[in-house]
């Protein structure tokens, strides 16, 4: 008898066009993971009918609950589809080419016509500028304020900006970003056990939660919380299916990263955790043991940060209810 080994277990997924329905002849994307609790559980109920022998008259399975966590090590580009589904937004990259004057006095980029807002730029975007003669006006900047004609920025590479009139060949590119939206996405997730040639497939998988943990001298780890519709088993791949190429980017670690508070480096953080919760709930109906597409509530972001006590700067923000931005 051959018993499945975890070392020969893999996961993959495909985006569904219709909730709970696996696309025909799909191309599945390998899902990098460190383990999962995704699986089927069922409610149960028993008959209340009385018997003289005290035995239970009937016992039945109830609603099916497909849920669990997919544990990950966060790496660049490896979980973008799941992040998009979690946020219910769409990844976007913005490019702008026009004559833009750089100013050192206020840390700004100013244009004469058009609109940065209309072009899709926003506060907290990280932009890369190029085309300026002065090298200090090129590179990466964090957008801290925006109007139609002016971007106020903080240099991220130690630049000391100087006044320079744009010549028309300047270009701004905003890093790919994701903002909270309302577009629902679901996946078929497949678990494959190569050593025993068995497949477990979960349809209608919605990404409900994300948790991330950043600790000193460690890989950035986390998990996606999933709520799904149904589960099937198989001994062969889906007819006409194929598998894409797995990403090869290294997992993020804590010691080559940085944390910024309102755009300023803070080097006293000892741990950081982040959670996003969509508050999804299964929706069961009479006539089916499987959920409809789960309901979704508000997107709630929470977390914690532990720091060495260097001064009261961070503590005062907590005491005074001072809003800030955390970038890591």
KEDREN-699492 format. One record per residue (C-alpha): residue number from 0; residue in one letter; y negated, x, z negated. Coordinates in steps of 0.2 Angstrom, whole numbers, always signed. Example, Ala and Ser with C-alpha at 12.3 -4.5 7.8 and 13.67 -1.06 7.14 Angstrom:
BEGIN
NODE;resi;resn;py;px;pz
NODE;0;A;+22;+62;-39 $
NODE;1;S;+5;+68;-36 $
// end
This chain:
BEGIN
NODE;resi;resn;py;px;pz
NODE;0;X;+0;+0;+0 $
NODE;1;X;-17;+7;+5 $
NODE;2;X;-31;+3;-7 $
NODE;3;X;-49;+3;-1 $
NODE;4;X;-60;+18;-6 $
NODE;5;X;-78;+16;-9 $
NODE;6;X;-81;+33;+0 $
NODE;7;X;-76;+24;+16 $
NODE;8;X;-87;+9;+14 $
NODE;9;X;-102;+5;+25 $
NODE;10;X;-114;-8;+27 $
NODE;11;X;-124;-14;+42 $
NODE;12;X;-135;-29;+47 $
NODE;13;X;-142;-39;+61 $
NODE;14;X;-158;-51;+61 $
NODE;15;X;-153;-69;+64 $
NODE;16;X;-163;-80;+76 $
NODE;17;X;-156;-95;+67 $
NODE;18;X;-154;-95;+48 $
NODE;19;X;-136;-93;+44 $
NODE;20;X;-130;-90;+62 $
NODE;21;X;-124;-73;+67 $
NODE;22;X;-131;-69;+85 $
NODE;23;X;-118;-67;+99 $
NODE;24;X;-113;-49;+104 $
NODE;25;X;-125;-42;+91 $
NODE;26;X;-131;-24;+89 $
NODE;27;X;-129;-20;+70 $
NODE;28;X;-140;-8;+62 $
NODE;29;X;-132;+4;+49 $
NODE;30;X;-139;+0;+31 $
NODE;31;X;-140;+16;+20 $
NODE;32;X;-135;+11;+3 $
NODE;33;X;-128;+18;-13 $
NODE;34;X;-118;+3;-18 $
NODE;35;X;-119;-16;-19 $
NODE;36;X;-115;-31;-29 $
NODE;37;X;-117;-43;-15 $
NODE;38;X;-103;-56;-15 $
NODE;39;X;-98;-74;-16 $
NODE;40;X;-97;-84;-32 $
NODE;41;X;-94;-102;-35 $
NODE;42;X;-99;-115;-47 $
NODE;43;X;-84;-125;-54 $
NODE;44;X;-81;-142;-62 $
NODE;45;X;-67;-152;-69 $
NODE;46;X;-61;-170;-70 $
NODE;47;X;-66;-180;-86 $
NODE;48;X;-51;-191;-83 $
NODE;49;X;-41;-193;-99 $
NODE;50;X;-22;-189;-99 $
NODE;51;X;-9;-192;-113 $
NODE;52;X;-3;-174;-112 $
NODE;53;X;-21;-167;-114 $
NODE;54;X;-20;-158;-98 $
NODE;55;X;-35;-157;-86 $
NODE;56;X;-32;-169;-72 $
NODE;57;X;-41;-159;-58 $
NODE;58;X;-52;-143;-57 $
NODE;59;X;-63;-140;-41 $
NODE;60;X;-74;-127;-34 $
NODE;61;X;-92;-131;-32 $
NODE;62;X;-107;-124;-23 $
NODE;63;X;-106;-107;-16 $
NODE;64;X;-118;-94;-21 $
NODE;65;X;-119;-78;-10 $
NODE;66;X;-130;-66;-20 $
NODE;67;X;-132;-49;-26 $
NODE;68;X;-141;-32;-25 $
NODE;69;X;-140;-19;-12 $
NODE;70;X;-144;-2;-20 $
NODE;71;X;-154;+11;-10 $
NODE;72;X;-162;+28;-11 $
NODE;73;X;-179;+25;-2 $
NODE;74;X;-181;+35;+14 $
NODE;75;X;-194;+34;+28 $
NODE;76;X;-190;+21;+41 $
NODE;77;X;-173;+17;+34 $
NODE;78;X;-177;+0;+26 $
NODE;79;X;-191;-6;+37 $
NODE;80;X;-183;-23;+42 $
NODE;81;X;-179;-27;+24 $
NODE;82;X;-196;-23;+18 $
NODE;83;X;-203;-34;+32 $
NODE;84;X;-192;-48;+27 $
NODE;85;X;-197;-46;+8 $
NODE;86;X;-216;-46;+12 $
NODE;87;X;-214;-60;+25 $
NODE;88;X;-226;-50;+36 $
NODE;89;X;-225;-39;+51 $
NODE;90;X;-227;-20;+53 $
NODE;91;X;-243;-16;+62 $
NODE;92;X;-251;+0;+69 $
NODE;93;X;-270;+0;+73 $
NODE;94;X;-278;+11;+86 $
NODE;95;X;-297;+12;+89 $
NODE;96;X;-306;+24;+101 $
NODE;97;X;-325;+23;+102 $
NODE;98;X;-340;+33;+98 $
NODE;99;X;-341;+34;+79 $
NODE;100;X;-353;+44;+69 $
NODE;101;X;-346;+53;+54 $
NODE;102;X;-357;+55;+39 $
NODE;103;X;-355;+67;+24 $
NODE;104;X;-367;+59;+12 $
NODE;105;X;-358;+42;+10 $
NODE;106;X;-341;+47;+16 $
NODE;107;X;-342;+35;+30 $
NODE;108;X;-338;+32;+48 $
NODE;109;X;-350;+21;+58 $
NODE;110;X;-349;+13;+75 $
NODE;111;X;-364;+6;+85 $
NODE;112;X;-355;-9;+92 $
NODE;113;X;-339;-19;+90 $
NODE;114;X;-330;-22;+73 $
NODE;115;X;-318;-13;+63 $
NODE;116;X;-313;-29;+55 $
NODE;117;X;-309;-38;+72 $
NODE;118;X;-299;-22;+77 $
NODE;119;X;-288;-26;+62 $
NODE;120;X;-293;-12;+50 $
NODE;121;X;-293;-16;+31 $
NODE;122;X;-296;-9;+14 $
NODE;123;X;-282;+3;+8 $
NODE;124;X;-277;+7;+26 $
NODE;125;X;-273;+26;+28 $
NODE;126;X;-281;+32;+44 $
NODE;127;X;-280;+48;+54 $
NODE;128;X;-295;+53;+64 $
NODE;129;X;-296;+65;+78 $
NODE;130;X;-308;+71;+92 $
NODE;131;X;-322;+77;+81 $
NODE;132;X;-329;+95;+83 $
NODE;133;X;-330;+98;+64 $
NODE;134;X;-312;+99;+58 $
NODE;135;X;-317;+92;+41 $
NODE;136;X;-320;+75;+50 $
NODE;137;X;-302;+75;+57 $
NODE;138;X;-287;+71;+47 $
NODE;139;X;-281;+58;+35 $
NODE;140;X;-293;+46;+25 $
NODE;141;X;-290;+31;+13 $
NODE;142;X;-301;+16;+18 $
NODE;143;X;-310;+10;+2 $
NODE;144;X;-322;-2;+9 $
NODE;145;X;-325;-10;+26 $
NODE;146;X;-338;-19;+36 $
NODE;147;X;-340;-23;+54 $
NODE;148;X;-348;-7;+58 $
NODE;149;X;-344;+5;+44 $
NODE;150;X;-328;+12;+36 $
NODE;151;X;-330;+19;+19 $
NODE;152;X;-317;+32;+16 $
NODE;153;X;-309;+45;+4 $
NODE;154;X;-302;+61;+11 $
NODE;155;X;-284;+64;+8 $
NODE;156;X;-283;+82;+14 $
NODE;157;X;-297;+90;+4 $
NODE;158;X;-309;+88;+19 $
NODE;159;X;-328;+89;+16 $
NODE;160;X;-336;+78;+29 $
NODE;161;X;-351;+82;+38 $
NODE;162;X;-363;+72;+49 $
NODE;163;X;-358;+72;+67 $
NODE;164;X;-363;+60;+81 $
NODE;165;X;-348;+53;+90 $
NODE;166;X;-346;+59;+108 $
NODE;167;X;-334;+44;+113 $
NODE;168;X;-318;+53;+113 $
NODE;169;X;-314;+50;+94 $
NODE;170;X;-299;+41;+89 $
NODE;171;X;-293;+32;+73 $
NODE;172;X;-275;+28;+70 $
NODE;173;X;-270;+18;+55 $
NODE;174;X;-253;+21;+47 $
NODE;175;X;-240;+7;+50 $
NODE;176;X;-244;-5;+36 $
NODE;177;X;-236;-21;+30 $
NODE;178;X;-246;-36;+22 $
NODE;179;X;-240;-51;+13 $
NODE;180;X;-237;-66;+25 $
NODE;181;X;-227;-81;+27 $
NODE;182;X;-214;-77;+41 $
NODE;183;X;-196;-80;+35 $
NODE;184;X;-182;-69;+41 $
NODE;185;X;-164;-69;+37 $
NODE;186;X;-149;-57;+41 $
NODE;187;X;-131;-56;+44 $
NODE;188;X;-125;-42;+33 $
NODE;189;X;-108;-34;+36 $
NODE;190;X;-97;-23;+24 $
NODE;191;X;-84;-13;+32 $
NODE;192;X;-69;-5;+24 $
NODE;193;X;-64;+8;+36 $
NODE;194;X;-48;+14;+28 $
NODE;195;X;-40;-4;+27 $
NODE;196;X;-50;-11;+42 $
NODE;197;X;-57;-26;+33 $
NODE;198;X;-74;-34;+36 $
NODE;199;X;-84;-45;+24 $
NODE;200;X;-99;-54;+32 $
NODE;201;X;-113;-63;+23 $
NODE;202;X;-124;-75;+34 $
NODE;203;X;-141;-81;+30 $
NODE;204;X;-146;-66;+19 $
NODE;205;X;-164;-68;+13 $
NODE;206;X;-172;-53;+4 $
NODE;207;X;-179;-60;-13 $
NODE;208;X;-183;-45;-23 $
NODE;209;X;-186;-26;-23 $
NODE;210;X;-186;-14;-37 $
NODE;211;X;-191;+4;-36 $
NODE;212;X;-190;+18;-49 $
NODE;213;X;-199;+34;-48 $
NODE;214;X;-195;+47;-62 $
NODE;215;X;-198;+66;-63 $
NODE;216;X;-186;+77;-54 $
NODE;217;X;-177;+63;-46 $
NODE;218;X;-174;+54;-30 $
NODE;219;X;-184;+38;-28 $
NODE;220;X;-171;+24;-30 $
NODE;221;X;-171;+5;-30 $
NODE;222;X;-162;-11;-25 $
NODE;223;X;-165;-26;-14 $
NODE;224;X;-160;-43;-22 $
NODE;225;X;-152;-54;-9 $
NODE;226;X;-149;-73;-8 $
NODE;227;X;-137;-78;+6 $
NODE;228;X;-128;-94;+14 $
NODE;229;X;-110;-90;+18 $
NODE;230;X;-96;-77;+18 $
NODE;231;X;-82;-74;+29 $
NODE;232;X;-68;-61;+31 $
NODE;233;X;-61;-53;+46 $
NODE;234;X;-49;-39;+52 $
NODE;235;X;-59;-34;+67 $
NODE;236;X;-77;-31;+73 $
NODE;237;X;-87;-46;+80 $
NODE;238;X;-83;-48;+98 $
NODE;239;X;-95;-39;+110 $
NODE;240;X;-104;-31;+95 $
NODE;241;X;-110;-13;+94 $
NODE;242;X;-118;-2;+80 $
NODE;243;X;-134;+7;+81 $
NODE;244;X;-138;+24;+75 $
NODE;245;X;-141;+27;+56 $
NODE;246;X;-158;+35;+51 $
NODE;247;X;-157;+53;+46 $
NODE;248;X;-173;+55;+35 $
NODE;249;X;-171;+63;+18 $
NODE;250;X;-173;+52;+3 $
NODE;251;X;-190;+53;-5 $
NODE;252;X;-191;+63;-21 $
NODE;253;X;-204;+63;-35 $
NODE;254;X;-209;+81;-36 $
NODE;255;X;-216;+82;-18 $
NODE;256;X;-226;+66;-20 $
NODE;257;X;-242;+61;-28 $
NODE;258;X;-250;+46;-37 $
NODE;259;X;-268;+41;-34 $
NODE;260;X;-278;+29;-45 $
NODE;261;X;-292;+22;-35 $
NODE;262;X;-290;+36;-23 $
NODE;263;X;-290;+50;-36 $
NODE;264;X;-275;+60;-40 $
NODE;265;X;-268;+58;-57 $
NODE;266;X;-255;+71;-63 $
NODE;267;X;-250;+64;-80 $
NODE;268;X;-238;+51;-74 $
NODE;269;X;-220;+52;-82 $
NODE;270;X;-213;+37;-73 $
NODE;271;X;-217;+23;-62 $
NODE;272;X;-208;+7;-58 $
NODE;273;X;-213;-7;-45 $
NODE;274;X;-205;-24;-43 $
NODE;275;X;-209;-38;-30 $
NODE;276;X;-201;-55;-33 $
NODE;277;X;-202;-70;-21 $
NODE;278;X;-195;-82;-33 $
NODE;279;X;-182;-89;-21 $
NODE;280;X;-170;-102;-26 $
NODE;281;X;-154;-109;-17 $
NODE;282;X;-156;-127;-10 $
NODE;283;X;-140;-137;-11 $
NODE;284;X;-137;-154;-4 $
NODE;285;X;-124;-168;-4 $
NODE;286;X;-111;-164;+10 $
NODE;287;X;-111;-145;+10 $
NODE;288;X;-106;-132;-3 $
NODE;289;X;-118;-119;+5 $
NODE;290;X;-137;-118;+3 $
NODE;291;X;-150;-122;+15 $
NODE;292;X;-163;-109;+18 $
NODE;293;X;-168;-104;+1 $
NODE;294;X;-185;-110;-6 $
NODE;295;X;-198;-97;-8 $
NODE;296;X;-212;-96;-21 $
NODE;297;X;-227;-84;-23 $
NODE;298;X;-225;-66;-20 $
NODE;299;X;-227;-57;-37 $
NODE;300;X;-229;-39;-39 $
NODE;301;X;-227;-31;-56 $
NODE;302;X;-222;-14;-63 $
NODE;303;X;-226;-1;-77 $
NODE;304;X;-232;+17;-77 $
NODE;305;X;-230;+29;-92 $
NODE;306;X;-242;+43;-94 $
NODE;307;X;-245;+58;-105 $
NODE;308;X;-260;+55;-117 $
NODE;309;X;-273;+66;-109 $
NODE;310;X;-288;+55;-112 $
NODE;311;X;-292;+36;-113 $
NODE;312;X;-296;+33;-94 $
NODE;313;X;-280;+24;-90 $
NODE;314;X;-279;+15;-107 $
NODE;315;X;-297;+9;-106 $
NODE;316;X;-293;+1;-89 $
NODE;317;X;-279;-9;-98 $
NODE;318;X;-290;-13;-113 $
NODE;319;X;-305;-19;-102 $
NODE;320;X;-295;-28;-89 $
NODE;321;X;-301;-16;-75 $
NODE;322;X;-294;-19;-58 $
NODE;323;X;-288;-3;-49 $
NODE;324;X;-277;+2;-35 $
NODE;325;X;-261;+13;-36 $
NODE;326;X;-255;+23;-22 $
NODE;327;X;-239;+33;-22 $
// end
